[in-house]
Amino acid sequence: MSDRRKLIAGAISLVVATFLLTCGGFYYLLHSWTGDAKGAIKLIKVIQLIKAEYVEDIAVEDLMAGAVKGAVSALGDPHSIYMDAKLYKEFMIETEGSFGGVGIVLGVKDKVLTVVSPIEGTPGEQAGIKSGDQIVKVDGQDTKDMALDEAVNKIRGAIGTQVTLTIVRGQEVKDYMLSRSNIQIKSVASKMLPNNIAYIRLSAFNENTGNDFIHQYRELEKAGMKGIILDLRDNPGGLLQESIKVANLLVPKGPIVSVVNRAGERETYDSTLETVKYPLIVLVNGGSASASEIVAGAVQDTQAGILVGTKTYGKGSVQTIKSLYDKTAVKLTIAKYLTPADRSINGIGIEPNVKVEFPANATNDVQLEQALEIIKGKIQ
């Protein structure tokens, strides 16, 4: 073989070797990142196939967003969702204490889109929507198999526009036409009841809740409070750290909640309160979820107070927000939480110490009345 042919053959061999090494390296990286290189290559192939042969043109970014959304949906966890730029922006505004919509907090229970709780003073609450209502249609579109984030996007919209929710409550099916408004959340409200019993209502746990609660608690102390009724009914939860701030004034020194990740690693948040200072009643119901259940569970397990009402919602998992590069994000369940007695209440809820149903036709707050009777006895 001539020197020229040897040179060409060597060059070809080098190119082939480089190509094989590159492909091998790419395959190795895909396997390292995903754990399934073949599946990742299949996804790329499907996107390429759609781009080349689908009957209509479609943007690659839409295909990729759909793939990400599908990956998160495959978890089968209603609390883990992909948030596009619009939903992510609204979520961040909501945790700051205000957002646009009709004022209902949604969840998925038994694979049905369900109202966790209406927010006080909003169109949803004023229209009579209640915790536990099942939303079967949004503007006539069936919500069966609709992802939670998709339902939220459809219900929210421009202020002043309308949305119609078809709701099932027991055997009744009813349409509610709601006008969207700017939802402002004032999460803490308090007042002094007769006999120096402090009533504190928490409607959510947003980034202001802990400090607002501490301030109003101190003011009630100065006014001479002798007992506390903490109302967590229809409180859908919110930020973990805010619930810990609240519990730190209510439960004695020791665990408030433990967060356990997939590896079994535990992080425990403790109260620094030396002793429980006042008799305490906590009002709960099926709309008390997440951070509300952290406070309620800590109170019940440490015997710092008595829970009155009905069984809570049962959301005992912890989510984190992972921002992506394009103003989108993934909200992902990363851990479960346990009460001080190491109870997991996820999907179970917390049974109150004193069960008091709220009759549908009630003209007075029978649960609050029961709480008042119990706490009066404690004070005396």
C-alpha positions in Angstrom: 0.0 0.0 0.0 1.3 3.4 -0.9 2.1 6.0 1.6 -0.9 8.1 0.3 -3.3 5.3 0.8 -2.0 4.6 4.2 -2.5 8.2 5.1 -6.1 8.2 3.8 -6.8 4.9 5.6 -5.4 6.3 8.8 -7.4 9.5 8.6 -10.6 7.5 8.0 -9.8 5.2 10.9 -9.3 8.3 13.1 -12.6 9.8 12.0 -14.4 6.5 12.7 -12.8 6.1 16.0 -13.5 9.7 17.0 -17.2 9.2 15.9 -17.5 6.0 17.9 -15.9 7.5 21.0 -18.2 10.6 20.7 -21.3 8.4 20.3 -20.1 6.2 23.2 -19.5 9.3 25.4 -22.9 10.8 24.5 -24.6 7.4 25.3 -22.7 7.2 28.6 -23.7 10.7 29.6 -27.3 10.1 28.7 -27.3 7.0 30.8 -25.6 8.8 33.7 -28.1 11.7 33.6 -31.3 9.7 33.0 -30.6 6.1 33.9 -32.2 5.1 30.6 -30.1 6.1 27.6 -32.4 4.2 25.2 -35.4 6.0 26.5 -33.8 9.4 26.1 -32.8 8.6 22.6 -36.4 7.4 21.9 -37.7 10.8 23.1 -35.3 12.7 20.8 -36.4 10.4 17.9 -40.1 11.1 18.6 -39.5 14.8 18.7 -37.5 14.6 15.4 -40.4 12.4 13.9 -43.0 15.0 14.9 -41.0 17.9 13.5 -40.5 16.0 10.2 -43.9 14.4 9.5 -46.7 15.8 11.8 -49.4 17.4 9.7 -49.0 20.9 11.2 -45.8 22.8 12.2 -45.1 22.9 15.9 -42.4 24.7 17.8 -39.7 22.5 19.4 -40.1 24.4 22.7 -43.8 23.3 22.9 -42.8 19.7 22.4 -40.1 19.9 25.1 -42.5 21.6 27.5 -45.0 18.8 26.8 -42.3 16.2 27.5 -41.3 17.8 30.8 -45.0 18.1 31.8 -45.5 14.4 30.9 -42.5 13.3 33.0 -43.8 15.1 36.1 -47.3 13.8 35.5 -46.0 10.3 35.3 -45.2 10.5 39.0 -48.9 10.2 39.8 -48.5 12.8 42.5 -51.1 15.6 42.4 -48.7 17.9 44.4 -45.8 17.6 41.9 -46.4 19.8 38.8 -44.6 21.5 36.0 -45.3 25.2 36.0 -45.1 27.2 32.8 -43.9 30.8 33.0 -47.5 32.1 33.6 -48.3 29.6 36.4 -44.9 30.0 38.0 -45.3 33.8 38.2 -48.8 33.5 39.7 -47.5 31.0 42.2 -44.8 33.3 43.4 -47.2 36.2 43.7 -49.6 33.9 45.7 -47.0 33.1 48.4 -46.4 36.8 48.8 -50.0 37.3 49.7 -52.0 38.3 46.6 -52.9 36.9 43.2 -55.6 36.9 40.5 -58.4 34.5 40.4 -61.7 33.5 42.1 -60.3 32.6 45.5 -60.4 28.9 45.8 -57.5 26.5 46.7 -57.6 23.3 44.6 -56.3 19.8 45.2 -56.9 16.4 43.8 -58.6 13.9 46.0 -59.5 10.4 44.9 -58.4 11.5 41.4 -61.1 14.2 41.3 -60.4 18.0 41.2 -61.5 19.1 44.7 -61.8 22.4 46.5 -59.4 22.3 49.5 -60.9 25.5 50.8 -62.4 28.8 49.6 -60.4 31.9 50.6 -62.3 34.3 52.9 -63.8 37.4 51.3 -63.3 36.2 47.7 -65.8 35.5 44.8 -65.5 31.8 45.5 -66.4 32.0 49.1 -69.1 34.6 48.5 -70.8 32.4 45.9 -71.0 29.6 48.5 -68.3 27.2 47.3 -67.2 25.0 50.1 -64.4 22.7 51.1 -64.8 19.3 49.6 -66.8 20.5 46.6 -65.8 18.5 43.4 -65.2 20.6 40.3 -66.3 18.4 37.3 -66.2 21.1 34.6 -64.5 24.4 34.0 -66.4 26.5 31.4 -68.0 23.3 30.2 -64.8 21.4 29.8 -64.6 18.1 31.7 -61.9 18.0 34.4 -61.5 14.2 34.4 -57.8 13.5 33.9 -57.1 17.3 33.8 -53.8 18.1 35.5 -54.0 20.3 38.6 -51.9 23.1 37.0 -54.0 23.0 33.8 -57.2 23.4 36.0 -55.6 26.3 37.9 -54.7 28.0 34.6 -58.2 27.7 33.3 -59.8 29.1 36.4 -57.5 32.0 36.7 -57.6 34.9 34.2 -57.9 38.6 33.7 -59.6 40.5 36.5 -63.3 41.2 35.6 -63.7 38.2 33.3 -66.0 35.3 34.2 -65.5 31.5 34.7 -68.2 28.9 35.2 -67.5 26.0 37.5 -69.7 22.9 37.5 -69.6 21.6 41.1 -70.8 18.3 42.6 -71.7 18.4 46.3 -73.3 15.2 47.5 -76.0 14.4 45.0 -76.3 18.0 43.8 -74.8 19.3 40.6 -74.7 23.1 40.2 -73.0 25.7 37.9 -71.3 28.6 39.6 -70.5 31.7 37.5 -67.8 33.6 39.1 -66.1 37.0 38.3 -62.4 36.9 38.6 -60.8 39.5 40.9 -57.5 40.5 42.5 -57.2 38.2 45.5 -55.6 39.8 48.5 -54.9 37.5 51.4 -54.7 38.9 54.9 -53.8 35.6 56.6 -54.1 36.6 60.3 -57.1 38.1 62.0 -57.8 38.3 65.8 -60.1 39.6 68.4 -60.8 39.3 72.1 -63.9 37.4 73.0 -65.7 37.6 76.4 -63.8 36.1 79.4 -60.5 37.3 77.9 -60.5 34.4 75.4 -58.4 35.3 72.3 -59.7 34.2 68.9 -57.1 34.0 66.2 -58.0 33.1 62.6 -55.3 31.9 60.2 -56.6 31.7 56.6 -53.3 30.7 55.0 -49.6 30.4 55.7 -47.9 32.9 53.4 -44.6 34.7 53.9 -46.2 37.2 56.3 -48.2 34.8 58.5 -45.6 34.0 61.2 -44.6 37.6 62.0 -48.2 38.8 61.8 -49.3 36.0 64.2 -46.5 36.8 66.6 -47.4 40.5 66.6 -51.1 39.9 67.2 -50.4 37.2 69.8 -48.3 39.7 71.8 -51.0 42.4 71.5 -53.6 39.9 72.9 -51.2 39.1 75.7 -51.0 42.7 76.6 -54.8 42.9 76.6 -54.9 40.1 79.2 -55.8 37.0 77.3 -56.4 33.9 79.4 -57.0 31.3 76.6 -56.7 30.9 72.9 -59.0 29.6 70.1 -56.9 29.1 67.0 -59.1 28.7 63.9 -57.5 26.7 61.1 -60.7 25.7 59.4 -60.4 25.9 55.6 -56.8 26.9 55.8 -55.1 25.1 52.9 -51.6 25.6 54.3 -48.6 27.2 52.6 -45.1 27.7 53.8 -43.5 25.2 56.2 -41.3 27.8 58.0 -44.4 30.0 58.7 -46.2 27.1 60.4 -43.1 26.5 62.6 -43.1 30.1 63.7 -46.8 29.8 64.7 -46.3 26.5 66.5 -43.3 27.8 68.4 -45.7 30.0 70.5 -48.1 27.2 71.1 -46.3 23.9 71.8 -43.7 23.1 74.5 -40.0 22.6 73.9 -39.4 19.7 71.6 -40.3 18.5 68.1 -42.8 20.4 66.0 -42.4 18.4 62.8 -39.9 16.1 61.2 -39.2 16.1 57.5 -38.0 12.8 56.0 -36.6 12.5 52.5 -36.4 9.5 50.1 -33.1 8.4 51.7 -34.7 8.3 55.1 -32.7 11.4 56.3 -34.6 13.3 58.9 -34.6 17.0 59.7 -36.5 17.9 62.8 -37.8 21.4 63.7 -38.1 22.1 67.4 -40.1 24.5 69.6 -38.1 26.6 72.0 -41.2 27.4 74.2 -40.4 26.5 77.8 -44.0 25.8 78.9 -47.5 26.1 77.4 -48.8 29.4 78.8 -52.5 29.3 77.9 -55.3 26.8 77.4 -55.6 26.2 73.7 -58.4 25.0 71.3 -57.6 24.5 67.6 -60.6 24.4 65.2 -60.0 22.1 62.2 -62.0 20.7 59.3 -61.6 19.0 55.9 -60.2 22.2 54.5 -57.3 22.3 57.0 -54.3 21.0 55.0 -50.5 20.9 54.8 -49.0 23.6 57.1 -52.3 23.7 59.1 -51.9 20.0 59.8 -48.4 20.6 60.9 -49.6 23.0 63.6 -52.6 20.8 64.5 -50.6 17.6 64.7 -48.0 19.3 66.9 -50.7 20.6 69.3 -52.4 17.2 69.5 -49.3 15.1 69.9 -47.8 17.3 72.6 -51.1 17.7 74.4 -50.6 21.5 74.2 -54.3 21.9 73.3 -57.5 20.2 72.1 -58.6 19.8 68.4 -62.2 20.5 67.8 -64.1 20.0 64.5 -63.8 17.4 61.8 -61.0 15.4 60.2 -58.4 17.3 58.4 -57.5 17.0 54.7 -54.5 14.7 54.9 -51.6 16.4 53.0 -48.4 15.3 54.7 -45.9 15.9 52.0 -43.3 18.6 51.4 -42.8 20.3 48.1 -39.9 22.4 46.8 -39.8 24.8 43.8 -37.0 24.2 41.4 -36.6 27.1 38.9 -35.7 26.2 35.4 -33.7 28.4 33.0 -36.6 29.8 31.1 -38.8 31.3 33.9 -40.6 28.0 34.3 -40.3 25.6 37.3 -41.1 22.2 38.7 -42.9 21.9 42.0 -41.7 18.5 43.3 -42.6 16.5 46.3 -39.2 15.8 48.0 -40.2 14.6 51.5 -42.9 13.6 53.8 -43.4 15.1 57.2 -44.1 13.4 60.5 -45.9 14.8 63.6 -44.0 14.8 67.0 -45.4 11.3 67.6 -43.9 10.1 64.3 -47.4 9.9 62.6 -47.6 10.2 58.8 -51.0 11.8 58.0 -50.6 11.9 54.2 -53.8 10.7 52.7 -55.2 10.0 56.2 -55.7 13.3 57.9 -55.9 14.1 61.7 -59.0 13.2 63.7 -59.9 15.9 66.2 -60.1 15.2 69.9 -63.7 16.4 70.0 -65.6 15.8 66.8 -68.2 18.4 66.0 -69.9 18.3 62.6 -71.0 21.6 61.0 -74.7 21.1 59.9 -75.5 22.3 56.4 -78.4 24.5 57.6 -76.6 25.9 60.7 -77.2 29.5 61.4 -74.6 29.7 64.1 -71.0 28.4 64.4 -71.6 25.2 66.5 -67.9 24.3 66.3 -66.8 27.7 67.7 -69.5 27.4 70.4 -68.2 24.0 71.5 -64.6 25.4 71.6 -65.8 28.2 73.8 -67.5 25.9 76.2 -64.4 23.7 76.5 -61.9 26.6 77.0 -64.1 28.3 79.6 -63.9 25.1 81.7 -60.1 25.1 81.3 -59.8 28.7 82.4 -62.1 28.2 85.4 
